Amino acid sequence: MSTGFDRISRVKISSITLPLPTAISDAKVLTGRQRPMTEVAMLFAEISTDDGAEGIGFSYSKRAGGPGQFAHAREIAPVLLGEDPSDIGKIWDKLVWAGASVGRSGLAIQAIAAFDVALWDLKAKRADLPLGKLLGAHRDSVRCYNTSGGFLHAPIEEVVERAASSVRDGIGGIKLKVGHPDGAADLARVSAVREKLDDSVPLMVDANQQWDRTAARRMCRALEPLELVWIEEPLDAYDSAGHHALASTFDTPIATGEMLASTAEHAELIRLGGADVVQPDAPRIGGISRFLKVMALAEQQHLQLAPHFAMEIHVHLAAAYPHEPWVEHFEWLDPLFNEHLEISDGRMHLSARPGLGVTLSDQARAWTVAEHEVTG
């Protein structure tokens, strides 16, 4: 048991199924690898201490994996009891070793991520600071781009209009999904959006690991005249050498990293020069503690940073990155929280609320499919 100033006395985990208004399709659906996505499985952790401090954190899984994350979190949750919540590094290691036989990546550490995020939220609340300020912010707002309007299930007319609407609403950039079996269809979609938007609006594309090396070279070459901010996941997520070859060949930056499931995998990607833009996802790699390690590696190599999804967490982390980053805007998680992030003039703003600055909504509670609590 810790001999610190406070101790964890209660841990509650909740599995919440978030329905999506529309079934979502990207290149993996068009090629039969996956089915359209209709929901997101959320894992929430709420941690309380003897002194009355409380923190909330979350992880998530798209398609399969949600019940597995919840089951693993339920098994290891008792490890937190009695610990000083400020000893976040010690607790992370203890949680990893509690489930050491299932490894240090993937589902195991994605379950840990919910606890880790909750501990950082608690720590920032105790300091009465937004998490970004606690981490040492370089800025009070971060450039943001919207992805949710550019999926492949939507006809091009809808994509064009949603892109224009997002820009009018204050979004700073637009990302489009590509990866059609016919590359000409991709070029037509991207060109249509570029023609609709002012040339000054940043535009990105995301192939979701669709192309092989030959197709990726051809598509990167064809997209080069459009002066995109980046081309994302043109190859399999673990083909760091292939991504390096593209980054070395073309002027358009190559972005990847969202599907990597550990700090070690990001370290290898960075070592091999596989990305101009690194896209770690805190819930996928074990939480904020591990994200900070990836961020340090990226900074050392002077890379751009653009965290994937989970903007409620990542706006704080991106604010603490020395080089001007991007944050991905998705409105999907909005119903889960009572508070929402402010977006204007192309930027997502840190709130003045302590911690992450969010609390679970009544709707989120209503979508709960399983919960478990330990005390002591």
VENSUL-V811378 format. One record per residue. N is the residue number from 1. RES is the residue in one small letter. OMEGA is omega in radians with two decimals (NA if undefined). Layout:
n: <N N>
res: <RES RES>
omega: <OMEGA OMEGA>
//
This chain:
n: <1 2 3 4 5 6 7 8 9 10 11 12 13 14 15 16 17 18 19 20 21 22 23 24 25 26 27 28 29 30 31 32 33 34 35 36 37 38 39 40 41 42 43 44 45 46 47 48 49 50 51 52 53 54 55 56 57 58 59 60 61 62 63 64 65 66 67 68 69 70 71 72 73 74 75 76 77 78 79 80 81 82 83 84 85 86 87 88 89 90 91 92 93 94 95 96 97 98 99 100 101 102 103 104 105 106 107 108 109 110 111 112 113 114 115 116 117 118 119 120 121 122 123 124 125 126 127 128 129 130 131 132 133 134 135 136 137 138 139 140 141 142 143 144 145 146 147 148 149 150 151 152 153 154 155 156 157 158 159 160 161 162 163 164 165 166 167 168 169 170 171 172 173 174 175 176 177 178 179 180 181 182 183 184 185 186 187 188 189 190 191 192 193 194 195 196 197 198 199 200 201 202 203 204 205 206 207 208 209 210 211 212 213 214 215 216 217 218 219 220 221 222 223 224 225 226 227 228 229 230 231 232 233 234 235 236 237 238 239 240 241 242 243 244 245 246 247 248 249 250 251 252 253 254 255 256 257 258 259 260 261 262 263 264 265 266 267 268 269 270 271 272 273 274 275 276 277 278 279 280 281 282 283 284 285 286 287 288 289 290 291 292 293 294 295 296 297 298 299 300 301 302 303 304 305 306 307 308 309 310 311 312 313 314 315 316 317 318 319 320 321 322 323 324 325 326 327 328 329 330 331 332 333 334 335 336 337 338 339 340 341 342 343 344 345 346 347 348 349 350 351 352 353 354 355 356 357 358 359 360 361 362 363 364 365 366 367 368 369 370 371 372 373 374 375 376>
res: <m s t g f d r i s r v k i s s i t l p l p t a i s d a k v l t g r q r p m t e v a m l f a e i s t d d g a e g i g f s y s k r a g g p g q f a h a r e i a p v l l g e d p s d i g k i w d k l v w a g a s v g r s g l a i q a i a a f d v a l w d l k a k r a d l p l g k l l g a h r d s v r c y n t s g g f l h a p i e e v v e r a a s s v r d g i g g i k l k v g h p d g a a d l a r v s a v r e k l d d s v p l m v d a n q q w d r t a a r r m c r a l e p l e l v w i e e p l d a y d s a g h h a l a s t f d t p i a t g e m l a s t a e h a e l i r l g g a d v v q p d a p r i g g i s r f l k v m a l a e q q h l q l a p h f a m e i h v h l a a a y p h e p w v e h f e w l d p l f n e h l e i s d g r m h l s a r p g l g v t l s d q a r a w t v a e h e v t g>
omega: <3.13 3.07 -3.11 -3.02 -3.11 3.14 3.10 -3.09 -3.10 3.07 3.09 3.06 -3.12 3.00 -3.06 3.11 -3.13 3.11 3.08 -3.10 -3.11 3.05 -2.99 3.13 2.97 -3.05 -3.12 3.09 -3.11 -3.11 3.04 3.13 -3.10 3.02 3.07 -3.11 -3.08 -3.10 3.06 3.10 -3.11 3.01 3.12 3.03 3.06 -3.04 3.13 -3.11 3.11 -3.09 3.11 3.09 -3.12 3.08 3.13 3.11 3.14 2.94 -3.10 3.02 3.06 -3.03 -3.04 2.99 -3.08 3.11 3.11 3.08 -3.14 -3.13 3.14 3.11 3.14 -3.13 -3.02 -3.10 -3.12 3.13 -3.10 -3.02 3.13 -3.12 3.00 -3.07 3.11 -3.12 -2.97 3.13 3.11 -3.11 3.13 3.13 -3.12 3.11 3.11 -3.10 3.08 3.12 -2.99 -3.06 3.09 2.96 -3.05 3.08 3.06 -3.00 -3.07 -3.11 3.03 3.01 3.11 -3.08 -3.12 3.10 -3.11 3.12 3.13 3.14 3.08 3.07 3.13 -3.11 3.13 3.09 3.12 3.10 -3.10 -3.13 2.90 -3.08 3.13 3.10 3.10 -3.12 -3.14 -3.03 2.99 -3.08 3.13 3.08 -3.05 3.05 -3.13 3.09 -3.12 3.09 -2.90 3.14 -3.01 -3.11 -2.99 3.11 -3.08 3.06 -3.03 3.13 3.11 3.14 -3.14 -3.11 3.14 3.08 3.13 3.12 3.13 3.13 3.10 -3.13 3.04 3.11 -3.04 -3.13 -3.10 3.04 -3.12 3.01 3.04 -3.13 3.03 3.01 3.09 -3.11 3.13 3.11 3.08 -3.12 3.13 -3.14 -3.11 -3.14 -3.13 3.12 3.13 3.14 -3.13 -3.06 3.01 -3.11 -3.11 -3.13 3.13 -3.10 3.10 3.01 -3.08 -3.10 3.10 3.02 -2.97 -2.92 2.90 -3.02 -3.14 3.14 -3.13 3.11 -3.11 -3.12 3.09 3.12 -3.13 -3.11 -3.06 -3.12 -3.10 3.07 3.12 3.07 3.03 2.95 -2.97 3.09 3.08 -3.09 3.04 -3.04 -3.09 3.08 -3.11 3.13 3.11 3.09 3.10 3.14 3.11 -3.13 -3.12 -3.03 -2.98 3.10 -3.13 -3.12 3.07 -3.12 3.07 3.09 -3.03 -3.09 3.11 -2.92 3.07 3.03 -3.11 3.13 3.06 3.12 3.12 3.08 -3.12 3.14 -3.11 3.13 -3.05 -3.11 2.91 -3.14 -3.13 -3.01 3.13 3.14 -3.05 3.10 -3.10 -3.06 3.03 3.05 -3.09 -3.13 -3.12 3.09 -3.12 3.10 3.09 -3.14 3.12 3.10 -3.14 3.13 -3.13 -3.14 3.10 -3.14 3.01 -3.13 3.10 -3.08 -3.09 2.96 2.99 -3.06 3.14 3.04 -2.91 3.10 3.12 -3.11 3.12 3.12 -3.10 3.13 -3.06 -3.12 -3.07 -3.08 2.97 2.99 -3.11 -3.13 2.96 3.08 -3.05 -3.05 -3.07 -3.09 -3.09 -2.98 3.07 -3.08 -3.14 -3.10 3.11 3.10 3.10 3.09 3.08 -3.03 3.04 -2.98 2.98 3.05 3.09 -3.11 -3.14 3.10 3.05 3.13 3.14 3.01 -3.11 3.14 3.04 3.12 3.10 3.12 -3.12 3.14 -3.12 -3.14 3.08 3.06 -3.11 -3.09 3.03 3.13 3.09 NA>
//
